[in-house]
């Protein structure tokens, strides 16, 4: 609804691929899954030109990124060069192949997954790549009741047959248009800007023992995504205007991948969510 991309962090086996496929099927959208590996090339993602010897000309073969829903599985197992190949697609919603621009389908959503960084064989995502994701969610293992429900559904064959699509792509486009019309008051805008500002000047607003751990604060893209996301939350709640709680409930997901902590945070066991909670406490709620 807000047109943003999502980064999911979890260990393997938590149904990320199944969730992305189900989302694509529910809106009759095209779906591509890209398994990221160290030897994956940028052309494997965006596409390439192939020479046709019989026709004596090059033909363009579009890559798997040309789909409505793209799952980048284990994105932090690919090299930085390959990771950066997604930057143009995610920001500009187009790719360049052989000097020609190819627009991506609308709607376009990237769902990328990554393993916890302490796992062997992973690469740190560059800040520019992280900032392209609107949200970052951290998935945890299901509790016993949830895991029992998973087994029950598997036994009943729930995942063996697809359900008919609930909406089509045109419905999604209309929802995005409705989302953009949700009213954001000036006080809410100032609240969003204030939260992001505090992440850049943490030493002036939050406890010193937390502030010294922050190396880089959030960029203006965080403010933009706060406004977009809050509009979507408000619409889902049946409102035509944003309230402060819409912003607060998105804070962890918007900021956790944009606030960069130093090595001391790892040594002391401080999580970025603690910093975000301190930021929320430092800014007056309108």
C-alpha positions in Angstrom: 0.0 0.0 0.0 2.8 2.4 0.7 5.0 1.2 -2.2 8.0 0.4 0.0 10.4 -2.6 0.1 10.9 -4.9 3.1 14.0 -6.5 4.6 13.4 -9.6 6.8 16.1 -10.9 9.1 15.8 -14.5 10.5 17.4 -17.9 10.5 16.3 -20.3 7.8 13.0 -22.2 7.9 10.5 -19.5 9.0 8.4 -19.6 5.8 9.7 -16.4 4.3 9.5 -17.8 0.7 6.0 -19.2 1.3 4.8 -15.8 2.6 6.2 -14.0 -0.4 4.6 -16.5 -2.8 1.3 -16.3 -1.0 1.3 -12.5 -1.2 1.9 -12.6 -5.0 -0.8 -15.2 -5.5 -3.3 -13.2 -3.4 -3.2 -10.3 -5.9 -2.6 -12.2 -9.2 0.9 -10.8 -9.4 4.0 -12.3 -11.0 6.6 -13.7 -8.6 10.3 -14.3 -8.8 12.7 -15.8 -6.3 16.4 -15.0 -6.5 18.7 -17.2 -4.4 21.7 -15.0 -3.5 25.1 -16.7 -3.5 28.7 -15.3 -3.6 29.0 -16.1 -7.3 25.7 -14.4 -8.3 26.3 -11.7 -11.0 24.4 -8.4 -11.4 23.2 -9.6 -14.9 21.7 -12.7 -13.2 19.3 -10.2 -11.4 18.6 -7.4 -13.9 19.1 -9.3 -17.2 21.5 -9.2 -20.1 21.9 -9.1 -23.8 22.4 -12.3 -25.7 23.9 -12.5 -29.2 21.7 -14.4 -31.8 24.2 -15.8 -34.3 21.4 -16.7 -36.8 19.9 -13.2 -36.7 23.2 -11.4 -36.3 21.8 -9.2 -33.6 21.6 -8.9 -29.8 18.4 -9.7 -28.0 17.5 -8.6 -24.5 16.7 -11.2 -21.8 15.0 -9.5 -18.8 16.1 -10.8 -15.4 14.0 -12.1 -12.6 13.7 -8.7 -11.0 11.1 -7.9 -13.7 8.2 -9.2 -11.6 5.6 -7.6 -9.3 7.0 -9.5 -6.2 10.7 -10.3 -6.0 12.1 -12.4 -3.2 15.9 -11.9 -2.7 16.7 -14.8 -0.5 19.7 -14.5 1.8 20.8 -11.2 0.2 23.7 -10.8 2.5 25.3 -13.9 1.0 26.0 -12.1 -2.3 28.8 -9.7 -3.0 28.5 -6.0 -2.5 28.7 -5.5 -6.3 25.7 -7.8 -6.8 23.8 -6.2 -3.9 24.2 -2.8 -5.5 22.6 -4.1 -8.7 19.3 -3.8 -7.0 19.7 -0.1 -6.1 18.5 1.3 -9.4 15.6 -1.2 -9.5 14.4 -0.5 -5.9 14.8 3.3 -6.1 14.1 4.1 -9.8 11.8 1.1 -10.5 13.7 0.5 -13.7 16.7 -1.4 -15.0 19.4 -0.5 -17.5 20.5 -3.3 -19.9 22.8 -2.4 -22.8 22.1 1.3 -22.4 18.4 0.9 -22.6 16.0 1.6 -19.8 13.3 -1.1 -19.0 10.6 -0.1 -16.5 9.6 -2.5 -13.9 5.9 -3.7 -13.5 3.6 -1.8 -11.2 3.1 -2.6 -8.4 6.7 -3.6 -7.6 7.8 -5.0 -4.2 11.1 -6.4 -3.1 11.2 -8.7 -0.1 14.8 -9.4 0.9 15.9 -11.9 3.5 19.1 -12.0 5.4 20.8 -14.2 7.9 22.0 -12.9 11.3 25.3 -11.3 10.6 27.2 -13.6 12.9 26.6 -16.5 10.6 29.5 -17.6 8.5 29.7 -16.6 4.9 27.6 -13.4 5.1 28.5 -9.9 4.0 27.4 -6.7 5.6 24.8 -4.8 3.5 26.1 -1.3 2.6 24.3 1.6 4.2 23.1 2.8 0.8 21.4 -0.5 0.2 19.9 -0.7 3.6 18.4 2.7 3.2 16.4 1.6 0.2 14.3 -0.7 2.4 11.3 1.0 3.9 11.0 -1.5 6.7 13.1 -4.1 8.5 11.4 -6.9 10.4 13.2 -9.4 12.6 11.4 -12.8 12.6 11.6 -15.0 15.7 10.9 -18.7 16.1 7.2 -19.5 16.6 6.0 -20.4 20.1 4.8 -24.0 20.8 1.1 -23.1 20.1 2.0 -21.5 16.7 4.2 -24.4 15.7 1.5 -26.9 16.6 -0.9 -24.9 14.3 1.7 -25.1 11.5 1.8 -28.9 11.8 -2.0 -29.1 11.8 -2.3 -27.0 8.7 0.4 -29.1 6.9 -1.5 -32.3 7.9 -4.7 -30.9 6.5 -3.0 -30.0 3.2 -3.6 -26.2 3.6 -0.4 -25.4 1.7 -1.0 -28.0 -1.0 -3.5 -26.0 -3.0 -3.7 -22.3 -3.6 -6.6 -20.1 -2.8 -8.1 -17.8 -5.5 -6.7 -14.3 -5.6 -8.6 -11.9 -3.3 -7.8 -8.8 -5.4 -6.0 -7.9 -8.6 -3.2 -5.6 -9.4 -5.5 -2.8 -10.3 -7.0 -3.0 -6.8 -3.5 -2.7 -5.3 -2.9 0.4 -7.4 -6.2 1.9 -6.2 -5.2 1.2 -2.6 -1.9 2.9 -3.1 -3.7 5.9 -4.5 -6.0 6.0 -1.4 -3.1 5.7 0.9 -1.4 8.7 -0.6 -4.5 10.8 0.1 -4.5 10.1 3.9 -4.1 13.4 5.7 -0.9 14.1 7.6 -1.1 17.1 9.9 1.7 19.5 10.3 2.1 18.5 13.9 2.6 14.9 12.8 5.2 15.9 10.2 7.1 17.8 12.9 6.9 14.8 15.2 8.4 12.6 12.4 11.2 15.1 11.6 11.9 15.4 15.3 12.4 11.7 15.8 14.7 11.4 12.9 16.6 14.5 14.0 17.3 13.0 17.4 18.9 10.0 15.8 21.5 12.3 14.3 22.1 14.3 17.4 21.7 11.6 20.0 24.2 13.1 22.4 21.9 16.1 23.0 18.8 14.2 23.8 19.3 10.7 25.1 21.3 9.1 27.9 25.1 9.5 27.3 25.7 5.7 27.8 23.4 5.1 24.8 24.2 8.2 22.7 27.9 7.3 22.5 27.0 4.0 20.8 25.3 5.8 17.8 27.7 6.3 14.9 25.2 7.3 12.2 21.7 8.5 12.4 18.8 8.1 10.0 18.6 9.9 6.7 15.7 12.0 5.3 14.5 8.9 3.6 13.5 7.7 7.1 11.2 10.7 7.4 9.7 10.0 4.0 9.1 6.4 4.8 7.6 7.3 8.2 5.0 9.4 6.5 4.2 6.8 3.8 4.0 4.0 6.3 1.9 6.0 8.8 -0.6 6.7 6.0 -0.9 3.0 5.3 -1.4 2.2 9.0 -4.1 4.8 9.3 -6.0 3.5 6.3 -5.8 0.0 7.6 -7.4 1.3 10.8 -10.2 2.9 8.8 -9.0 6.5 9.3 -8.4 9.2 6.7 -5.8 10.9 8.9 -2.6 9.9 10.7 -2.3 10.0 14.5 0.9 9.8 16.6 0.4 6.2 17.5 0.6 5.3 13.7 4.1 6.8 13.7 5.2 5.2 17.0 4.2 1.7 16.0 6.4 1.9 13.0 9.5 3.3 14.7 11.4 0.0 15.3 10.7 -1.2 11.7 11.6 2.1 10.1 14.7 3.0 12.1 16.4 -0.3 13.2 18.4 -0.6 9.9 19.1 3.1 9.6 20.7 3.8 13.0 24.3 2.4 12.8 25.8 1.4 16.1 29.5 1.1 16.9 31.4 -2.0 18.0 30.9 -1.0 21.6 27.2 -1.7 21.3 28.0 -5.4 20.5 30.5 -5.6 23.4 27.9 -4.2 25.9 24.9 -6.1 24.4 22.9 -2.9 23.6 20.4 -3.5 20.9 19.3 -0.8 18.4 15.8 -1.1 19.6 16.9 0.3 23.0 18.2 3.4 21.2 15.0 3.8 19.3 12.9 3.5 22.5 15.1 6.3 24.0 14.6 8.4 20.9 10.8 8.0 21.3 11.0 9.0 24.9 13.0 12.1 24.0 10.5 13.6 21.6 7.2 15.0 22.8 4.2 13.3 21.4 1.7 15.8 19.8 
